[in-house]
Amino acid sequence: VIGDVDAVGDGVTGVQVGDRVGALTVTGGYTEVLYWRADRLIPVPTTVDPAAASTIILNYIVAYQSMHRNAHVKQGDKVLIVGASGGIGTALMQLGKLAGLKMYGLASESKHDLLRQMDVTPIDYRMQDFVEVLRDLEPGGLDAVFDGMSGDYIQRGLDVLGRGGTLVSFGEPPSLRALFGMLGTMITTNLLPNGRAFKFYGTSFYFLGRRRPFNEDWAELFRLLDAGAIAPVIDSKYPILEAAQANARLESGRVIGNVVLVTRELM
Ligand SMILES: NC(=O)c1ccc[n+]([C@@H]2O[C@H](COP(=O)([O-])OP(=O)(O)OC[C@H]3O[C@@H](n4cnc5c(N)ncnc54)[C@H](OP(=O)(O)O)[C@@H]3O)[C@@H](O)[C@H]2O)c1
């Protein structure tokens, strides 16, 4: 959520009425008015478009921290992005380009042009077995895989990693059983001397008190956005009262990047 501060409580310092701020709400973000803790407000420059800024709060922080705080990518690394055409996937592609990575992305065929524009080699996950394709193209294996799908993408993602490679999964396990399966794979992958690592990333760490790395990374991402080094892909914007249509578009499978709900004040 991005908005302007309307009022502050007694004794609140560090934020004033009129400041532009963001909040990572998890739920309750479809709103015109939000009551939120002052110590969890994220400073947002007024020089950037609010719709673009809203993508930084969730999608870009997931992409940035998966890439830089978990996989610790370096220039020239070979990586796979699962769900490359989505909100987080498009953020990963832009940040990966900035970091000088050699990228492969899974996406539906109709979205491959966007991947090519971002210097990402597209693989149509509906028509091709990406494990076979990547074993042909990169016989030495990849340095990192970024996955938001979970399920069998985890094992198949591990299968395309080379020695020293890391799989970062930020997907929500669909069931408790799937969660235990993931934890089992994580323990065995990380304990076996196979030179590969499996890490789980979640913004839930923010709510467990590890807020400093988030605040540092949001500041860096807003700096990159303000400097024009990243340009979030906005598929469409809807007035907040048309949230149902926005959700229908999301469910259509035609979206590339982000769908943003906008209030009258920020239209
Ligand atoms: N851990 C966290 O803190 C956190 C935070 C935010 C989101 N997430 C999770 O991250 C995932 C991605 O989020 P998002 O906002 O980027 O989603 P999104 O914008 O809806 O994009 C999802 C992408 O997944 C692709 N896809 C759909 N079915 C697929 C399949 N069977 N195999 C491979 N790709 C498939 C689609 O590609 P095509 O359209 O090209 O087919 C689409 O581009 C979600 O599972 C979400 O729950 C986690």
The ligand as an SDF file (V2000), in Angstrom:
LIG
                    3D

 48 52  0  0  0  0  0  0  0  0999 V2000
    6.8850  -15.5200    0.2610 N   0  0  0  0  0  0  0  0  0  0  0  0
    6.4300  -14.2950    0.1270 C   0  0  0  0  0  0  0  0  0  0  0  0
    6.6540  -13.4190    0.9600 O   0  0  0  0  0  0  0  0  0  0  0  0
    5.6220  -13.9710   -1.1020 C   0  0  0  0  0  0  0  0  0  0  0  0
    5.2480  -12.6500   -1.3560 C   0  0  0  0  0  0  0  0  0  0  0  0
    4.5280  -12.3830   -2.5100 C   0  0  0  0  0  0  0  0  0  0  0  0
    4.1560  -13.4330   -3.3560 C   0  0  0  0  0  0  0  0  0  0  0  0
    4.5090  -14.7020   -3.0570 N   0  0  0  0  0  0  0  0  0  0  0  0
    4.1700  -15.8180   -3.9580 C   0  0  0  0  0  0  0  0  0  0  0  0
    4.9650  -15.6940   -5.1280 O   0  0  0  0  0  0  0  0  0  0  0  0
    4.2890  -16.2680   -6.2410 C   0  0  0  0  0  0  0  0  0  0  0  0
    4.3490  -15.3180   -7.4360 C   0  0  0  0  0  0  0  0  0  0  0  0
    3.6720  -14.1050   -7.1040 O   0  0  0  0  0  0  0  0  0  0  0  0
    3.3630  -13.0180   -8.2090 P   0  0  0  0  0  0  0  0  0  0  0  0
    2.6960  -11.8800   -7.5290 O   0  0  0  0  0  0  0  0  0  0  0  0
    4.5790  -12.7530   -9.0310 O   0  0  0  0  0  0  0  0  0  0  0  0
    2.2870  -13.7930   -9.0910 O   0  0  0  0  0  0  0  0  0  0  0  0
    1.6720  -13.3940  -10.4930 P   0  0  0  0  0  0  0  0  0  0  0  0
    1.9680  -11.9770  -10.8200 O   0  0  0  0  0  0  0  0  0  0  0  0
    0.2580  -13.8320  -10.4530 O   0  0  0  0  0  0  0  0  0  0  0  0
    2.5030  -14.2890  -11.5250 O   0  0  0  0  0  0  0  0  0  0  0  0
    2.4790  -15.6480  -11.4770 C   0  0  0  0  0  0  0  0  0  0  0  0
    3.1850  -16.1920  -12.7110 C   0  0  0  0  0  0  0  0  0  0  0  0
    3.1870  -17.6000  -12.5790 O   0  0  0  0  0  0  0  0  0  0  0  0
    3.1300  -18.1750  -13.8540 C   0  0  0  0  0  0  0  0  0  0  0  0
    2.4910  -19.4900  -13.7420 N   0  0  0  0  0  0  0  0  0  0  0  0
    1.1950  -19.7770  -13.5250 C   0  0  0  0  0  0  0  0  0  0  0  0
    1.0400  -21.1090  -13.4710 N   0  0  0  0  0  0  0  0  0  0  0  0
    2.2610  -21.6510  -13.6470 C   0  0  0  0  0  0  0  0  0  0  0  0
    2.7450  -22.9800  -13.6850 C   0  0  0  0  0  0  0  0  0  0  0  0
    1.9610  -24.0190  -13.5160 N   0  0  0  0  0  0  0  0  0  0  0  0
    4.0670  -23.1610  -13.8910 N   0  0  0  0  0  0  0  0  0  0  0  0
    4.9080  -22.1190  -14.0670 C   0  0  0  0  0  0  0  0  0  0  0  0
    4.5130  -20.8450  -14.0270 N   0  0  0  0  0  0  0  0  0  0  0  0
    3.1980  -20.6250  -13.8280 C   0  0  0  0  0  0  0  0  0  0  0  0
    2.3660  -17.2260  -14.7180 C   0  0  0  0  0  0  0  0  0  0  0  0
    3.0680  -17.2120  -15.9580 O   0  0  0  0  0  0  0  0  0  0  0  0
    2.3770  -17.1320  -17.4100 P   0  0  0  0  0  0  0  0  0  0  0  0
    1.2530  -16.1500  -17.2630 O   0  0  0  0  0  0  0  0  0  0  0  0
    3.4860  -16.6830  -18.2800 O   0  0  0  0  0  0  0  0  0  0  0  0
    1.8790  -18.5050  -17.7330 O   0  0  0  0  0  0  0  0  0  0  0  0
    2.4860  -15.8710  -13.9890 C   0  0  0  0  0  0  0  0  0  0  0  0
    3.3040  -14.9630  -14.6680 O   0  0  0  0  0  0  0  0  0  0  0  0
    2.8860  -16.5800   -5.7540 C   0  0  0  0  0  0  0  0  0  0  0  0
    2.8030  -17.9710   -5.5010 O   0  0  0  0  0  0  0  0  0  0  0  0
    2.7510  -15.7930   -4.4710 C   0  0  0  0  0  0  0  0  0  0  0  0
    1.8780  -16.4100   -3.5740 O   0  0  0  0  0  0  0  0  0  0  0  0
    5.2490  -14.9870   -1.9460 C   0  0  0  0  0  0  0  0  0  0  0  0
  1  2  1  0
  2  3  2  0
  2  4  1  0
  4  5  1  0
  4 48  2  0
  5  6  2  0
  6  7  1  0
  7  8  2  0
  8  9  1  0
  8 48  1  0
  9 10  1  0
  9 46  1  0
 10 11  1  0
 11 12  1  0
 11 44  1  0
 12 13  1  0
 13 14  1  0
 14 15  2  0
 14 16  1  0
 14 17  1  0
 17 18  1  0
 18 19  2  0
 18 20  1  0
 18 21  1  0
 21 22  1  0
 22 23  1  0
 23 24  1  0
 23 42  1  0
 24 25  1  0
 25 26  1  0
 25 36  1  0
 26 27  1  0
 26 35  1  0
 27 28  2  0
 28 29  1  0
 29 30  1  0
 29 35  2  0
 30 31  1  0
 30 32  2  0
 32 33  1  0
 33 34  2  0
 34 35  1  0
 36 37  1  0
 36 42  1  0
 37 38  1  0
 38 39  2  0
 38 40  1  0
 38 41  1  0
 42 43  1  0
 44 45  1  0
 44 46  1  0
 46 47  1  0
M  CHG  2   8   1  16  -1
M  END
$$$$
